[in-house]
Amino acid sequence: MRFEDVKTIGVLGGGVMGGGIGQVFAIAGYDVLIRDINDEAIQATHNAVVEGKWGIKRAVERGKLEFDHALVAIDKVKLTTEVKDLAQCDIVIEAIPEKLELKQQVWGEVDSVIKPEAIFASNTSGFVIAEVAANVSAARKPLFVGMHYSNPVPTMKMLEVIYTPDTTEETIDTAKRLGEKTGKVVSLVRDTPGTYGFLLNRIFGAARREAMAIAEQGIATKEDIDKAMITGRNWPSAFFGSRGGIGKEW
Ligand SMILES: NC(=O)c1ccc[n+]([C@@H]2O[C@H](COP(=O)([O-])OP(=O)(O)OC[C@H]3O[C@@H](n4cnc5c(N)ncnc54)[C@H](O)[C@@H]3O)[C@@H](O)[C@H]2O)c1
């Protein structure tokens, strides 16, 4: 699938990440279809995209988005509980819970439903992409990448595009350019068996282990570690206090 041919974005899972991913693509002019498991979930997705803390209305209020553009974007986000509605999507981005077996099962199920040329992308926080792709057909594996966003997606620019030994250059290029089209800054990462966390979460994890060791050895208090990292590196948050990350409480 070439970048120029991508018109419709499918999203699996309309939670914290899936709603934000759908939102940024809608603002960039793509048709978006988000699938979650029941009516309650998709209503919550719609509310988050339109009214949420990082939603489209607030972007208008903060002067980030023109009113007319916002109306068009809201209209571009469609929601469904049916996987079959995603059949004609050009790329499907998965943002369901961080459970490897669940991701493998869902990708295996949707593979036969979605058109053969569509790209599959997982927003896993760190599972090996080739393992996430374990249950898709051999024909789909060249079209499988990781697209790891940071929370909240509408405001955080980082995007890791993770490629496996099977991923084609065209798929990598399309994922990268889709990221850039939605305002993201893309880092390419080679999928690496036996690891978790790609680039961002591996480095953050290593720093966090050091911070824990420094605290446990009584070298500095947790509060002083956080203070130093926030004021010395300009981090918005550090390890022990409000560190953001997974969850709606960001
Ligand atoms: N939240 C973060 O800070 C963050 C950052 C980067 C990556 N991620 C990754 O993104 C993924 C999603 O995380 P989240 O925080 O958005 O989780 P979340 O719990 O907010 O959302 C997950 C959504 O998936 C839905 N879901 C479950 N099974 C489904 C299925 N079979 N089909 C479609 N939808 C299904 C759930 O109903 C829920 O709405 C995880 O892999 C997570 O590790 C999260």
The ligand as an SDF file (V2000), in Angstrom:
LIG
                    3D

 44 48  0  0  0  0  0  0  0  0999 V2000
   -1.9830    4.6270   27.4090 N   0  0  0  0  0  0  0  0  0  0  0  0
   -0.7140    4.8520   27.1040 C   0  0  0  0  0  0  0  0  0  0  0  0
   -0.0260    5.6930   27.7020 O   0  0  0  0  0  0  0  0  0  0  0  0
   -0.0980    4.1040   25.9640 C   0  0  0  0  0  0  0  0  0  0  0  0
    0.9960    4.6760   25.2830 C   0  0  0  0  0  0  0  0  0  0  0  0
    1.5410    4.0100   24.1790 C   0  0  0  0  0  0  0  0  0  0  0  0
    1.0280    2.7740   23.7950 C   0  0  0  0  0  0  0  0  0  0  0  0
   -0.0200    2.2350   24.5080 N   0  0  0  0  0  0  0  0  0  0  0  0
   -0.5280    0.9370   24.0680 C   0  0  0  0  0  0  0  0  0  0  0  0
   -1.7410    1.1420   23.3420 O   0  0  0  0  0  0  0  0  0  0  0  0
   -2.5980    0.0140   23.5190 C   0  0  0  0  0  0  0  0  0  0  0  0
   -3.9400    0.4880   24.0380 C   0  0  0  0  0  0  0  0  0  0  0  0
   -3.7410    1.1470   25.2700 O   0  0  0  0  0  0  0  0  0  0  0  0
   -4.8240    2.1370   25.8630 P   0  0  0  0  0  0  0  0  0  0  0  0
   -4.1560    2.8630   26.9730 O   0  0  0  0  0  0  0  0  0  0  0  0
   -5.4790    2.9090   24.7740 O   0  0  0  0  0  0  0  0  0  0  0  0
   -5.8770    1.1020   26.4640 O   0  0  0  0  0  0  0  0  0  0  0  0
   -7.4250    1.3250   26.8240 P   0  0  0  0  0  0  0  0  0  0  0  0
   -7.7560    0.2960   27.8360 O   0  0  0  0  0  0  0  0  0  0  0  0
   -7.6960    2.7670   27.1190 O   0  0  0  0  0  0  0  0  0  0  0  0
   -8.1640    0.9960   25.4460 O   0  0  0  0  0  0  0  0  0  0  0  0
   -8.2380   -0.2910   24.9140 C   0  0  0  0  0  0  0  0  0  0  0  0
   -9.5650   -0.4080   24.1950 C   0  0  0  0  0  0  0  0  0  0  0  0
   -9.5710   -1.5950   23.4400 O   0  0  0  0  0  0  0  0  0  0  0  0
  -10.8780   -2.1250   23.4930 C   0  0  0  0  0  0  0  0  0  0  0  0
  -10.8360   -3.5150   23.0790 N   0  0  0  0  0  0  0  0  0  0  0  0
  -10.5870   -4.6280   23.8060 C   0  0  0  0  0  0  0  0  0  0  0  0
  -10.6420   -5.7150   23.0170 N   0  0  0  0  0  0  0  0  0  0  0  0
  -10.9200   -5.2650   21.7640 C   0  0  0  0  0  0  0  0  0  0  0  0
  -11.1150   -5.9000   20.5180 C   0  0  0  0  0  0  0  0  0  0  0  0
  -11.0320   -7.2200   20.4000 N   0  0  0  0  0  0  0  0  0  0  0  0
  -11.3840   -5.1300   19.4350 N   0  0  0  0  0  0  0  0  0  0  0  0
  -11.4690   -3.8030   19.5410 C   0  0  0  0  0  0  0  0  0  0  0  0
  -11.3180   -3.1470   20.7120 N   0  0  0  0  0  0  0  0  0  0  0  0
  -11.0400   -3.8840   21.8030 C   0  0  0  0  0  0  0  0  0  0  0  0
  -11.3210   -1.8600   24.9140 C   0  0  0  0  0  0  0  0  0  0  0  0
  -12.7450   -1.9200   25.0320 O   0  0  0  0  0  0  0  0  0  0  0  0
  -10.7630   -0.4540   25.1410 C   0  0  0  0  0  0  0  0  0  0  0  0
  -11.6870    0.5620   24.7810 O   0  0  0  0  0  0  0  0  0  0  0  0
   -1.8540   -0.9400   24.4430 C   0  0  0  0  0  0  0  0  0  0  0  0
   -1.1620   -1.8720   23.6800 O   0  0  0  0  0  0  0  0  0  0  0  0
   -0.8990   -0.0240   25.1860 C   0  0  0  0  0  0  0  0  0  0  0  0
    0.2420   -0.6940   25.6980 O   0  0  0  0  0  0  0  0  0  0  0  0
   -0.5940    2.8740   25.5540 C   0  0  0  0  0  0  0  0  0  0  0  0
  1  2  1  0
  2  3  2  0
  2  4  1  0
  4  5  1  0
  4 44  2  0
  5  6  2  0
  6  7  1  0
  7  8  2  0
  8  9  1  0
  8 44  1  0
  9 10  1  0
  9 42  1  0
 10 11  1  0
 11 12  1  0
 11 40  1  0
 12 13  1  0
 13 14  1  0
 14 15  2  0
 14 16  1  0
 14 17  1  0
 17 18  1  0
 18 19  2  0
 18 20  1  0
 18 21  1  0
 21 22  1  0
 22 23  1  0
 23 24  1  0
 23 38  1  0
 24 25  1  0
 25 26  1  0
 25 36  1  0
 26 27  1  0
 26 35  1  0
 27 28  2  0
 28 29  1  0
 29 30  1  0
 29 35  2  0
 30 31  1  0
 30 32  2  0
 32 33  1  0
 33 34  2  0
 34 35  1  0
 36 37  1  0
 36 38  1  0
 38 39  1  0
 40 41  1  0
 40 42  1  0
 42 43  1  0
M  CHG  2   8   1  16  -1
M  END
$$$$
